[in-house]
């Protein structure tokens, strides 16, 4: 009986160190796991990516076409542009970018130096009718609204004061883009800064000032002129469009200034 007790005591002595060793091993694993968890908690934050430009501004088409970008294999770099369809003068579009009064394109998102037709040209990123396109920089006025010239003798002024009247006039019923920016020199509010395109087959953009009395911002008049120009273009191409003709007849009253 005493022999059995001795053997049992020896067995206990052998088991205790083994248990402590196992307990120590479990403790080390726990510390390791906790260490990893703590490391993940204090990991450095990843740098934030720059904000993607949004269509935050308005622009007016004064000429040109809507283009689709053709990308390089990386899917990011624009290789060239493919013409999609012609713009109607006076159409208002949404412009991508962030407004910058000091920039000549008012902060519009640009695709510069794109190879097309054997030359490097600049484009502005726009959204029209829910779709994204690019348009030539000369063909759009950013941060502007469409207006119609209602005066048969609307002289262009080189500066916003009565002493700087030019020799040229803008034809009556011409759609022009009127910039939203304030004119500090025009204390009496007599002028608007404008831009329009002369359709003579050349890239001929006119910038200057017109008197407020020569302009109408009525959307009914702007729309009527747009329909009229659309009809003239169809006739010149020897085409007819009953829908356009009906639109023209519905808007005749707005074509009389």
C-alpha positions in Angstrom: 0.0 0.0 0.0 2.8 2.4 0.9 4.5 1.5 -2.4 1.5 2.5 -4.4 1.3 5.8 -2.6 4.9 6.6 -3.5 4.3 5.8 -7.2 1.2 8.0 -7.2 3.2 10.9 -5.7 6.0 10.5 -8.3 3.4 10.6 -11.1 2.0 13.8 -9.7 5.5 15.4 -9.6 6.0 14.5 -13.3 2.6 15.9 -14.4 2.9 19.3 -12.7 6.0 20.6 -14.7 4.3 19.4 -17.9 1.1 21.3 -17.0 3.1 24.4 -16.2 5.0 24.1 -19.5 1.8 23.8 -21.5 0.3 26.7 -19.5 3.3 28.8 -20.3 3.1 27.9 -24.0 -0.6 28.9 -24.1 0.3 32.2 -22.4 3.0 32.9 -25.0 0.6 32.2 -27.8 -2.0 34.5 -26.3 0.5 37.3 -26.0 1.6 36.8 -29.6 -2.0 36.9 -30.8 -2.7 40.0 -28.7 0.4 41.6 -30.1 -0.7 41.0 -33.6 -4.2 42.4 -32.9 -2.6 45.5 -31.3 -0.4 46.0 -34.3 -3.4 46.1 -36.6 -5.2 48.6 -34.4 -2.4 51.2 -34.6 -1.6 50.6 -38.3 -0.9 53.8 -40.2 -3.9 55.0 -42.2 -3.7 54.8 -46.0 -3.3 58.2 -47.8 -6.6 59.5 -49.1 -7.1 59.7 -52.9 -7.7 63.1 -54.5 -11.3 64.0 -55.0 -12.6 63.1 -58.5 -13.8 66.2 -60.4 -17.6 66.4 -60.7 -19.9 68.4 -63.1 -20.3 71.4 -60.8 -20.5 74.2 -63.4 -22.6 75.1 -66.4 -21.4 75.8 -69.9 -22.8 76.9 -73.2 -22.0 75.3 -76.5 -21.2 77.9 -79.2 -19.9 75.5 -81.8 -18.2 72.2 -82.4 -18.9 68.5 -81.8 -19.2 66.1 -78.9 -16.3 63.6 -78.8 -15.8 60.2 -77.2 -12.3 59.6 -75.8 -10.2 56.7 -77.2 -7.9 55.4 -74.5 -4.5 53.8 -74.5 -4.1 50.2 -73.4 -3.8 51.3 -69.7 -7.5 52.5 -69.9 -6.5 55.9 -68.4 -4.5 57.9 -70.9 -6.5 59.4 -73.7 -4.9 58.5 -77.0 -7.3 60.5 -79.3 -10.9 61.6 -79.7 -13.7 60.2 -81.9 -16.3 62.7 -83.1 -19.8 61.6 -82.1 -22.3 64.2 -83.1 -22.5 68.0 -83.7 -23.5 70.4 -81.0 -26.4 72.8 -81.3 -25.4 76.4 -80.6 -26.9 77.5 -77.3 -27.1 74.1 -75.7 -26.3 74.2 -72.0 -24.1 71.4 -70.6 -22.7 70.4 -67.2 -18.9 71.0 -67.0 -16.6 68.8 -64.9 -14.1 70.5 -62.6 -13.9 73.0 -59.7 -14.5 76.7 -60.3 -11.3 78.8 -60.5 -11.8 82.5 -61.6 -8.1 82.9 -62.3 -8.1 80.0 -64.8 -8.9 80.8 -68.5 -11.1 77.8 -68.6 -12.6 78.6 -65.2 -11.2 75.4 -63.6 -12.8 73.0 -66.1 -11.3 69.5 -66.2 -9.2 69.5 -69.4 -7.7 66.9 -71.7 -4.8 68.8 -73.1 -2.5 68.1 -76.1 -4.7 65.3 -77.5 -3.6 64.1 -80.9 -6.5 64.4 -83.4 -6.5 65.2 -87.1 -2.7 65.4 -87.1 -2.5 68.1 -84.4 -2.5 68.5 -80.7 -5.7 70.0 -79.4 -7.3 70.8 -76.0 -10.7 69.5 -74.8 -13.1 70.2 -72.0 -14.9 67.3 -70.1 -18.7 67.8 -70.1 -21.9 65.9 -69.4 -24.9 66.3 -71.8 -28.2 64.5 -71.6 -26.8 62.2 -68.9 -23.7 61.1 -70.9 -20.0 62.1 -70.6 -18.3 63.7 -73.6 -15.4 66.0 -74.5 -15.7 69.2 -76.5 -13.1 71.5 -78.0 -12.1 74.3 -75.7 -13.0 77.0 -78.2 -16.5 75.6 -78.7 -17.7 76.1 -75.1 -18.0 79.0 -72.7 -17.6 77.8 -69.1 -19.6 79.4 -66.3 -21.9 81.1 -68.7 -25.6 81.1 -69.9 -27.2 81.4 -73.3 -28.8 84.6 -74.5 -30.1 86.0 -77.8 -29.2 89.3 -79.5 -32.4 91.3 -80.0 -30.9 94.4 -81.4 -30.2 94.9 -85.2 -27.3 97.2 -84.3 -25.7 95.5 -81.4 -22.1 96.8 -81.4 -19.4 94.9 -79.7 -17.4 96.9 -77.1 -13.8 96.1 -76.5 -14.1 97.3 -72.9 -17.2 97.7 -70.6 -17.7 101.4 -71.1 -19.4 103.6 -73.7 -16.2 105.1 -74.9 -14.9 101.7 -76.3 -17.5 100.8 -78.9 -16.1 98.7 -81.7 -16.8 98.8 -85.4 -18.4 95.3 -85.6 -21.9 94.3 -84.7 -23.4 90.9 -83.7 -26.2 89.9 -86.1 -29.7 90.0 -84.6 -31.0 86.6 -83.4 -27.5 85.3 -82.8 -27.1 83.1 -79.7 -24.2 84.2 -77.5 -22.7 82.9 -74.3 -22.9 85.4 -71.4 -20.4 84.9 -68.6 -21.6 84.9 -65.1 -18.6 86.8 -63.7 -19.0 90.3 -62.4 -17.4 93.2 -64.3 -15.7 95.5 -61.7 -15.2 98.3 -64.2 -18.9 98.4 -65.1 -20.2 100.2 -62.1 -23.6 101.0 -63.7 -24.2 97.4 -64.8 -24.7 98.3 -68.5 -22.7 95.5 -70.0 -22.3 91.7 -70.2 -19.1 89.9 -71.2 -19.9 87.6 -74.1 -18.5 85.0 -76.5 -19.8 83.6 -79.7 -18.6 81.8 -82.7 -18.7 83.1 -86.3 -19.9 80.3 -88.6 -17.7 81.2 -91.6 -16.0 77.8 -91.9 -13.1 78.9 -89.8 -12.3 78.7 -86.1 -13.3 82.3 -85.4 -14.4 83.0 -81.8 -15.3 86.5 -80.8 -15.0 87.9 -77.2 -16.2 91.2 -76.1 -19.0 93.1 -74.3 -22.6 93.8 -75.3 -25.0 96.2 -73.7 -27.7 94.6 -71.6 -30.4 96.2 -73.7 -29.2 94.2 -76.7 -29.8 90.8 -75.0 -32.6 88.5 -74.0 -32.2 85.7 -71.6 -35.8 84.4 -72.2 -35.5 80.6 -72.6 -38.4 80.6 -75.1 -36.5 82.9 -77.4 -33.2 81.0 -77.0 -35.1 77.7 -77.8 -36.8 79.3 -80.8 -33.5 80.4 -82.3 -32.0 76.9 -81.7 -34.9 75.2 -83.5 -34.6 77.7 -86.4 -30.9 77.0 -86.8 -31.6 73.3 -86.7 -34.2 73.7 -89.4 -31.8 75.8 -91.6 -29.1 73.2 -91.3 -31.4 70.4 -92.3 -32.6 72.4 -95.4 -29.0 73.1 -96.4 -28.3 69.4 -96.3 -31.4 68.7 -98.4 -33.1 66.9 -95.5 -36.5 67.3 -93.8 -37.6 66.5 -90.4 -41.3 66.8 -89.6 -40.6 67.0 -85.8 -38.2 69.9 -86.3 -40.7 71.6 -88.6 -43.5 71.3 -86.1 -41.2 72.7 -83.4 -40.4 75.6 -85.6 -44.0 76.4 -86.3 -44.8 76.2 -82.5 -42.0 78.8 -81.8 -42.5 81.3 -84.6 -44.0 83.9 -82.3 -40.7 83.9 -80.3 -38.6 84.6 -83.4 -40.1 88.1 -83.7 -38.2 90.7 -81.7 
